[in-house]
Amino acid sequence: MSYHKIGFIGLGLIGGSIAKAIKQTAPDTQIIGLASGRATLEAACAEGTIENDDVLPLEEFASCDLLFLCSPVKINAEYLKKLKPLLSSDCLLTDVGSVKGDITREAAALGLSSRFIGGHPMAGAESSGYANASAALLENAYYILTASPDFSSEKLEGFADLISSLGAMPLIMTPDKHDFITACISHLPHIIAASLVNFVCGADEDASMKTIAAGGFRDITRIASSNPVMWQHICAANKDEILHAGRLFQESMQTFLAAMENGDDADVRRLFQSAKDYRDDLPIRKNGVLPSVYEFYIDVRDEAGGIATVASKLAAAGLSIRNIGIVHNREYERGVLRIEMYDETSKEAAVALLSADYTVHQ
């Protein structure tokens, strides 16, 4: 199924990336967009991603074959109400929010179930906004699709084909299953990370914890740096499933603490082993809900110019460093110098280059 005119309500990281990917794979597609700031529209138009460089009234989206709602989850639901009287009966509606239940119920209440596909691209990055959008963001990432029972299987298959053409991998499931899964593997981990950071912050009376925090704490809490407003919206939209998952996690945590309190070393070891077995069996993907970190560590002597020499070698090879720094607490890490690259290809090239002169740990 081909789409001749596609609209985007929201041109941030996800919306902008999808729009760029469509334009790259189907350059003749007419794309128009709506964003919160005119500067975003001007930038997207200047790059050739969309055709308008100014704010369009919603009526201009009436002739779209396909319309992506790419605002926060609550705002997407509000747009459904505004768009219903404007769009043609042939226009297919979809969203990209990480919660599917709320907007699916809203679509049903408005009589739009036969025209609405819930969508959730399982991809992200540490930086938001159109300036950080990339046509490659969806490559090798799962893209969850949800639809009501009365939705045309032909239309669903056609939309899945579009998603596949962008390099993503569509998976079809019910909205309820999606929301419980994301509550467990995405939403609850963010809450746990934020809670752990808040706990340590409250216990860190003299900032010594912050000073010596090791890689384990840094890695497990990295997602606590995510956008607070976005996560406020997500917690409100997926409240029931997150609370359900949270209570189940509390039971799991209590099992762990009880085994320790009872001095049951065998059970403690079993719990750690089962977690390790499941974690080690996770598929490694380039893209996912959580942004990837392309880092490695190397041993360098503590001498003047040591870091500069490493940086110069990488620069001479045309490899850009995203972040570099000395690891002061190496309780769970090997290597004095931590280097982070922008992508997997750059990381592999950097490791190959530096391995000739340094001991590299990954």
Contacts in CASP RR format, 6 or more apart in sequence:
PFRMAT RR
TARGET T0000
AUTHOR 0000-0000-0000
METHOD contacts of the structure
MODEL  1
MSYHKIGFIGLGLIGGSIAKAIKQTAPDTQIIGLASGRATLEAACAEGTI
ENDDVLPLEEFASCDLLFLCSPVKINAEYLKKLKPLLSSDCLLTDVGSVK
GDITREAAALGLSSRFIGGHPMAGAESSGYANASAALLENAYYILTASPD
FSSEKLEGFADLISSLGAMPLIMTPDKHDFITACISHLPHIIAASLVNFV
CGADEDASMKTIAAGGFRDITRIASSNPVMWQHICAANKDEILHAGRLFQ
ESMQTFLAAMENGDDADVRRLFQSAKDYRDDLPIRKNGVLPSVYEFYIDV
RDEAGGIATVASKLAAAGLSIRNIGIVHNREYERGVLRIEMYDETSKEAA
VALLSADYTVHQ
1 154 0 8 1.000
1 155 0 8 1.000
1 157 0 8 1.000
1 158 0 8 1.000
1 159 0 8 1.000
1 161 0 8 1.000
1 162 0 8 1.000
2 26 0 8 1.000
3 29 0 8 1.000
3 65 0 8 1.000
3 66 0 8 1.000
3 92 0 8 1.000
3 162 0 8 1.000
4 29 0 8 1.000
4 30 0 8 1.000
4 65 0 8 1.000
5 29 0 8 1.000
5 30 0 8 1.000
5 31 0 8 1.000
5 32 0 8 1.000
5 63 0 8 1.000
5 64 0 8 1.000
5 65 0 8 1.000
5 66 0 8 1.000
6 19 0 8 1.000
6 22 0 8 1.000
6 29 0 8 1.000
6 30 0 8 1.000
6 31 0 8 1.000
6 32 0 8 1.000
6 64 0 8 1.000
6 65 0 8 1.000
6 66 0 8 1.000
6 67 0 8 1.000
6 68 0 8 1.000
7 31 0 8 1.000
7 32 0 8 1.000
7 33 0 8 1.000
7 34 0 8 1.000
7 61 0 8 1.000
7 64 0 8 1.000
7 66 0 8 1.000
7 67 0 8 1.000
7 68 0 8 1.000
8 15 0 8 1.000
8 16 0 8 1.000
8 18 0 8 1.000
8 19 0 8 1.000
8 31 0 8 1.000
8 32 0 8 1.000
8 33 0 8 1.000
8 34 0 8 1.000
8 50 0 8 1.000
8 67 0 8 1.000
8 68 0 8 1.000
8 70 0 8 1.000
9 33 0 8 1.000
9 34 0 8 1.000
9 61 0 8 1.000
9 67 0 8 1.000
9 68 0 8 1.000
9 69 0 8 1.000
9 70 0 8 1.000
9 71 0 8 1.000
9 76 0 8 1.000
9 79 0 8 1.000
10 16 0 8 1.000
10 33 0 8 1.000
10 34 0 8 1.000
10 35 0 8 1.000
10 36 0 8 1.000
10 68 0 8 1.000
10 69 0 8 1.000
10 70 0 8 1.000
10 71 0 8 1.000
11 19 0 8 1.000
11 33 0 8 1.000
11 34 0 8 1.000
11 35 0 8 1.000
11 40 0 8 1.000
11 41 0 8 1.000
11 44 0 8 1.000
11 50 0 8 1.000
11 70 0 8 1.000
11 130 0 8 1.000
11 133 0 8 1.000
12 35 0 8 1.000
12 40 0 8 1.000
12 70 0 8 1.000
12 128 0 8 1.000
12 129 0 8 1.000
12 130 0 8 1.000
12 133 0 8 1.000
13 124 0 8 1.000
13 125 0 8 1.000
13 127 0 8 1.000
13 128 0 8 1.000
13 129 0 8 1.000
13 130 0 8 1.000
13 132 0 8 1.000
13 133 0 8 1.000
13 137 0 8 1.000
14 70 0 8 1.000
14 96 0 8 1.000
14 121 0 8 1.000
14 123 0 8 1.000
14 124 0 8 1.000
14 133 0 8 1.000
14 137 0 8 1.000
15 68 0 8 1.000
15 70 0 8 1.000
15 96 0 8 1.000
15 133 0 8 1.000
16 44 0 8 1.000
16 49 0 8 1.000
16 70 0 8 1.000
16 129 0 8 1.000
16 130 0 8 1.000
16 133 0 8 1.000
17 123 0 8 1.000
17 133 0 8 1.000
17 134 0 8 1.000
17 135 0 8 1.000
17 137 0 8 1.000
17 138 0 8 1.000
18 68 0 8 1.000
18 70 0 8 1.000
18 96 0 8 1.000
18 121 0 8 1.000
18 138 0 8 1.000
18 166 0 8 1.000
19 31 0 8 1.000
19 33 0 8 1.000
19 44 0 8 1.000
19 49 0 8 1.000
19 50 0 8 1.000
19 68 0 8 1.000
19 133 0 8 1.000
20 47 0 8 1.000
20 49 0 8 1.000
20 133 0 8 1.000
20 134 0 8 1.000
20 135 0 8 1.000
21 135 0 8 1.000
21 136 0 8 1.000
21 137 0 8 1.000
21 138 0 8 1.000
21 166 0 8 1.000
21 167 0 8 1.000
22 29 0 8 1.000
22 31 0 8 1.000
22 162 0 8 1.000
22 166 0 8 1.000
23 29 0 8 1.000
23 31 0 8 1.000
23 48 0 8 1.000
23 49 0 8 1.000
23 135 0 8 1.000
24 135 0 8 1.000
25 165 0 8 1.000
25 166 0 8 1.000
26 165 0 8 1.000
30 51 0 8 1.000
31 49 0 8 1.000
31 50 0 8 1.000
31 51 0 8 1.000
32 50 0 8 1.000
32 51 0 8 1.000
32 52 0 8 1.000
32 56 0 8 1.000
32 60 0 8 1.000
32 61 0 8 1.000
32 64 0 8 1.000
33 41 0 8 1.000
33 44 0 8 1.000
33 50 0 8 1.000
33 52 0 8 1.000
33 56 0 8 1.000
34 41 0 8 1.000
34 55 0 8 1.000
34 56 0 8 1.000
34 58 0 8 1.000
34 61 0 8 1.000
35 41 0 8 1.000
35 44 0 8 1.000
35 55 0 8 1.000
35 130 0 8 1.000
37 55 0 8 1.000
38 53 0 8 1.000
38 54 0 8 1.000
38 55 0 8 1.000
40 129 0 8 1.000
40 130 0 8 1.000
41 50 0 8 1.000
41 52 0 8 1.000
41 53 0 8 1.000
41 54 0 8 1.000
41 55 0 8 1.000
42 53 0 8 1.000
43 130 0 8 1.000
43 131 0 8 1.000
44 50 0 8 1.000
44 130 0 8 1.000
45 51 0 8 1.000
45 52 0 8 1.000
45 53 0 8 1.000
46 53 0 8 1.000
52 60 0 8 1.000
58 82 0 8 1.000
58 83 0 8 1.000
58 86 0 8 1.000
59 86 0 8 1.000
61 67 0 8 1.000
61 83 0 8 1.000
61 86 0 8 1.000
61 87 0 8 1.000
62 86 0 8 1.000
62 87 0 8 1.000
62 88 0 8 1.000
62 91 0 8 1.000
63 88 0 8 1.000
64 87 0 8 1.000
64 91 0 8 1.000
65 90 0 8 1.000
65 91 0 8 1.000
65 92 0 8 1.000
66 91 0 8 1.000
66 92 0 8 1.000
66 94 0 8 1.000
66 159 0 8 1.000
66 162 0 8 1.000
67 83 0 8 1.000
67 87 0 8 1.000
67 91 0 8 1.000
67 92 0 8 1.000
67 93 0 8 1.000
67 94 0 8 1.000
68 94 0 8 1.000
68 95 0 8 1.000
68 96 0 8 1.000
69 76 0 8 1.000
69 79 0 8 1.000
69 80 0 8 1.000
69 93 0 8 1.000
69 94 0 8 1.000
69 95 0 8 1.000
69 96 0 8 1.000
69 103 0 8 1.000
70 76 0 8 1.000
70 95 0 8 1.000
70 96 0 8 1.000
71 79 0 8 1.000
72 229 0 8 1.000
72 230 0 8 1.000
72 233 0 8 1.000
73 95 0 8 1.000
73 97 0 8 1.000
73 98 0 8 1.000
73 99 0 8 1.000
73 102 0 8 1.000
73 103 0 8 1.000
73 233 0 8 1.000
73 234 0 8 1.000
73 237 0 8 1.000
74 102 0 8 1.000
74 233 0 8 1.000
74 236 0 8 1.000
74 237 0 8 1.000
76 95 0 8 1.000
76 97 0 8 1.000
76 103 0 8 1.000
77 102 0 8 1.000
77 103 0 8 1.000
77 106 0 8 1.000
80 93 0 8 1.000
80 103 0 8 1.000
80 106 0 8 1.000
80 107 0 8 1.000
80 110 0 8 1.000
80 112 0 8 1.000
80 116 0 8 1.000
81 106 0 8 1.000
81 110 0 8 1.000
83 93 0 8 1.000
84 110 0 8 1.000
84 111 0 8 1.000
84 112 0 8 1.000
87 93 0 8 1.000
89 115 0 8 1.000
91 115 0 8 1.000
92 115 0 8 1.000
92 117 0 8 1.000
92 155 0 8 1.000
92 159 0 8 1.000
93 107 0 8 1.000
93 112 0 8 1.000
93 115 0 8 1.000
93 116 0 8 1.000
93 117 0 8 1.000
94 116 0 8 1.000
94 117 0 8 1.000
94 118 0 8 1.000
94 119 0 8 1.000
94 159 0 8 1.000
95 103 0 8 1.000
95 118 0 8 1.000
95 119 0 8 1.000
96 119 0 8 1.000
96 120 0 8 1.000
96 121 0 8 1.000
97 103 0 8 1.000
97 119 0 8 1.000
97 120 0 8 1.000
98 120 0 8 1.000
98 182 0 8 1.000
98 186 0 8 1.000
98 187 0 8 1.000
98 234 0 8 1.000
98 238 0 8 1.000
98 289 0 8 1.000
99 179 0 8 1.000
99 182 0 8 1.000
99 234 0 8 1.000
99 237 0 8 1.000
99 238 0 8 1.000
100 118 0 8 1.000
100 119 0 8 1.000
100 120 0 8 1.000
100 144 0 8 1.000
100 146 0 8 1.000
100 175 0 8 1.000
100 178 0 8 1.000
100 179 0 8 1.000
101 146 0 8 1.000
101 175 0 8 1.000
101 176 0 8 1.000
101 178 0 8 1.000
101 179 0 8 1.000
101 237 0 8 1.000
101 238 0 8 1.000
102 237 0 8 1.000
102 238 0 8 1.000
103 116 0 8 1.000
103 118 0 8 1.000
104 113 0 8 1.000
104 116 0 8 1.000
104 118 0 8 1.000
104 146 0 8 1.000
104 148 0 8 1.000
104 175 0 8 1.000
107 113 0 8 1.000
107 115 0 8 1.000
107 116 0 8 1.000
107 148 0 8 1.000
108 148 0 8 1.000
113 148 0 8 1.000
113 150 0 8 1.000
113 151 0 8 1.000
114 148 0 8 1.000
114 150 0 8 1.000
114 151 0 8 1.000
114 152 0 8 1.000
116 147 0 8 1.000
116 148 0 8 1.000
116 151 0 8 1.000
117 145 0 8 1.000
117 146 0 8 1.000
117 147 0 8 1.000
117 151 0 8 1.000
117 155 0 8 1.000
117 156 0 8 1.000
117 159 0 8 1.000
118 145 0 8 1.000
118 146 0 8 1.000
118 147 0 8 1.000
118 175 0 8 1.000
119 143 0 8 1.000
119 144 0 8 1.000
119 145 0 8 1.000
119 146 0 8 1.000
120 143 0 8 1.000
120 144 0 8 1.000
120 146 0 8 1.000
120 178 0 8 1.000
120 182 0 8 1.000
121 137 0 8 1.000
121 138 0 8 1.000
121 141 0 8 1.000
121 142 0 8 1.000
121 143 0 8 1.000
121 144 0 8 1.000
121 168 0 8 1.000
122 141 0 8 1.000
122 142 0 8 1.000
122 143 0 8 1.000
122 144 0 8 1.000
122 287 0 8 1.000
122 288 0 8 1.000
122 289 0 8 1.000
123 137 0 8 1.000
123 138 0 8 1.000
123 141 0 8 1.000
123 168 0 8 1.000
123 287 0 8 1.000
123 288 0 8 1.000
123 289 0 8 1.000
124 137 0 8 1.000
124 287 0 8 1.000
124 288 0 8 1.000
124 289 0 8 1.000
124 290 0 8 1.000
124 291 0 8 1.000
125 132 0 8 1.000
125 134 0 8 1.000
125 137 0 8 1.000
125 291 0 8 1.000
126 225 0 8 1.000
126 291 0 8 1.000
128 227 0 8 1.000
137 287 0 8 1.000
138 163 0 8 1.000
138 166 0 8 1.000
138 167 0 8 1.000
138 168 0 8 1.000
138 287 0 8 1.000
139 166 0 8 1.000
139 167 0 8 1.000
139 168 0 8 1.000
139 286 0 8 1.000
139 287 0 8 1.000
140 167 0 8 1.000
140 168 0 8 1.000
140 169 0 8 1.000
140 285 0 8 1.000
140 286 0 8 1.000
140 287 0 8 1.000
141 167 0 8 1.000
141 168 0 8 1.000
141 169 0 8 1.000
141 285 0 8 1.000
141 286 0 8 1.000
141 287 0 8 1.000
141 288 0 8 1.000
142 168 0 8 1.000
142 169 0 8 1.000
142 170 0 8 1.000
142 171 0 8 1.000
142 285 0 8 1.000
142 288 0 8 1.000
143 163 0 8 1.000
143 168 0 8 1.000
143 169 0 8 1.000
143 170 0 8 1.000
143 171 0 8 1.000
144 170 0 8 1.000
144 171 0 8 1.000
144 172 0 8 1.000
144 173 0 8 1.000
144 178 0 8 1.000
145 156 0 8 1.000
145 159 0 8 1.000
145 160 0 8 1.000
145 163 0 8 1.000
145 170 0 8 1.000
145 171 0 8 1.000
145 172 0 8 1.000
145 173 0 8 1.000
146 172 0 8 1.000
146 173 0 8 1.000
146 174 0 8 1.000
146 175 0 8 1.000
146 178 0 8 1.000
147 156 0 8 1.000
147 172 0 8 1.000
156 172 0 8 1.000
160 170 0 8 1.000
160 172 0 8 1.000
163 170 0 8 1.000
164 170 0 8 1.000
173 181 0 8 1.000
179 238 0 8 1.000
179 241 0 8 1.000
180 241 0 8 1.000
180 244 0 8 1.000
180 245 0 8 1.000
182 238 0 8 1.000
182 241 0 8 1.000
182 289 0 8 1.000
183 238 0 8 1.000
183 241 0 8 1.000
183 242 0 8 1.000
183 244 0 8 1.000
183 245 0 8 1.000
183 246 0 8 1.000
184 245 0 8 1.000
185 289 0 8 1.000
186 289 0 8 1.000
186 290 0 8 1.000
187 234 0 8 1.000
187 235 0 8 1.000
187 238 0 8 1.000
187 241 0 8 1.000
187 242 0 8 1.000
187 245 0 8 1.000
188 242 0 8 1.000
188 245 0 8 1.000
188 246 0 8 1.000
188 249 0 8 1.000
189 223 0 8 1.000
190 223 0 8 1.000
190 224 0 8 1.000
190 226 0 8 1.000
190 231 0 8 1.000
191 235 0 8 1.000
191 242 0 8 1.000
191 246 0 8 1.000
192 249 0 8 1.000
193 220 0 8 1.000
193 221 0 8 1.000
193 222 0 8 1.000
193 223 0 8 1.000
193 224 0 8 1.000
194 224 0 8 1.000
194 231 0 8 1.000
196 217 0 8 1.000
196 220 0 8 1.000
196 221 0 8 1.000
196 224 0 8 1.000
197 221 0 8 1.000
197 224 0 8 1.000
200 209 0 8 1.000
200 210 0 8 1.000
200 213 0 8 1.000
200 217 0 8 1.000
203 209 0 8 1.000
204 210 0 8 1.000
212 328 0 8 1.000
212 329 0 8 1.000
213 329 0 8 1.000
214 329 0 8 1.000
214 330 0 8 1.000
214 331 0 8 1.000
214 332 0 8 1.000
214 333 0 8 1.000
215 327 0 8 1.000
215 329 0 8 1.000
215 332 0 8 1.000
215 333 0 8 1.000
216 332 0 8 1.000
222 290 0 8 1.000
222 293 0 8 1.000
223 290 0 8 1.000
235 242 0 8 1.000
255 271 0 8 1.000
256 268 0 8 1.000
256 271 0 8 1.000
259 267 0 8 1.000
259 268 0 8 1.000
259 271 0 8 1.000
260 268 0 8 1.000
286 292 0 8 1.000
286 344 0 8 1.000
292 344 0 8 1.000
293 340 0 8 1.000
294 322 0 8 1.000
294 340 0 8 1.000
294 341 0 8 1.000
294 342 0 8 1.000
294 343 0 8 1.000
294 344 0 8 1.000
294 346 0 8 1.000
294 347 0 8 1.000
295 323 0 8 1.000
295 338 0 8 1.000
295 339 0 8 1.000
295 340 0 8 1.000
295 341 0 8 1.000
295 347 0 8 1.000
296 338 0 8 1.000
296 339 0 8 1.000
296 347 0 8 1.000
296 350 0 8 1.000
296 351 0 8 1.000
296 360 0 8 1.000
296 361 0 8 1.000
296 362 0 8 1.000
297 327 0 8 1.000
297 333 0 8 1.000
297 334 0 8 1.000
297 335 0 8 1.000
297 336 0 8 1.000
297 337 0 8 1.000
297 338 0 8 1.000
297 339 0 8 1.000
297 360 0 8 1.000
297 361 0 8 1.000
297 362 0 8 1.000
298 310 0 8 1.000
298 335 0 8 1.000
298 336 0 8 1.000
298 337 0 8 1.000
298 339 0 8 1.000
298 354 0 8 1.000
298 358 0 8 1.000
298 359 0 8 1.000
298 360 0 8 1.000
298 361 0 8 1.000
299 334 0 8 1.000
299 335 0 8 1.000
299 336 0 8 1.000
299 337 0 8 1.000
299 358 0 8 1.000
299 359 0 8 1.000
299 361 0 8 1.000
300 306 0 8 1.000
300 307 0 8 1.000
300 310 0 8 1.000
300 336 0 8 1.000
300 337 0 8 1.000
300 358 0 8 1.000
302 336 0 8 1.000
307 324 0 8 1.000
307 325 0 8 1.000
307 326 0 8 1.000
307 337 0 8 1.000
310 324 0 8 1.000
310 337 0 8 1.000
310 339 0 8 1.000
310 354 0 8 1.000
310 358 0 8 1.000
311 321 0 8 1.000
311 324 0 8 1.000
313 353 0 8 1.000
313 354 0 8 1.000
313 357 0 8 1.000
314 320 0 8 1.000
314 321 0 8 1.000
314 339 0 8 1.000
314 350 0 8 1.000
314 353 0 8 1.000
314 354 0 8 1.000
317 349 0 8 1.000
317 350 0 8 1.000
317 353 0 8 1.000
319 341 0 8 1.000
319 346 0 8 1.000
319 349 0 8 1.000
319 350 0 8 1.000
319 353 0 8 1.000
320 341 0 8 1.000
320 342 0 8 1.000
320 346 0 8 1.000
321 339 0 8 1.000
321 340 0 8 1.000
321 341 0 8 1.000
322 340 0 8 1.000
322 341 0 8 1.000
322 342 0 8 1.000
323 338 0 8 1.000
323 339 0 8 1.000
323 340 0 8 1.000
324 337 0 8 1.000
324 338 0 8 1.000
324 339 0 8 1.000
324 340 0 8 1.000
325 337 0 8 1.000
325 338 0 8 1.000
325 339 0 8 1.000
326 336 0 8 1.000
326 337 0 8 1.000
326 338 0 8 1.000
327 333 0 8 1.000
327 335 0 8 1.000
327 336 0 8 1.000
327 337 0 8 1.000
327 338 0 8 1.000
330 336 0 8 1.000
333 361 0 8 1.000
334 361 0 8 1.000
335 359 0 8 1.000
335 361 0 8 1.000
339 350 0 8 1.000
341 347 0 8 1.000
341 350 0 8 1.000
351 360 0 8 1.000
351 362 0 8 1.000
354 360 0 8 1.000
END
